[in-house]
């Protein structure tokens, strides 16, 4: 009986951190911290400042 040697493919393991960096860096760069008004704070359950990633730049 011959044993098959399992070939390892390190390509997928190496690409995972790179893919994570590529997805997170634009979110950090394009984040805009918006201070909520009094009316918005009453309906918002989080903090007084909201990190907006997409809507701020779309509205420009």
Secondary structure, 3 states (H helix, E strand, C coil): CCCCCCCCCHHHHHHHHHHHHHHHHHHHHCCEEEECCHHHHHHCCCCCEEEECCHHHHCC
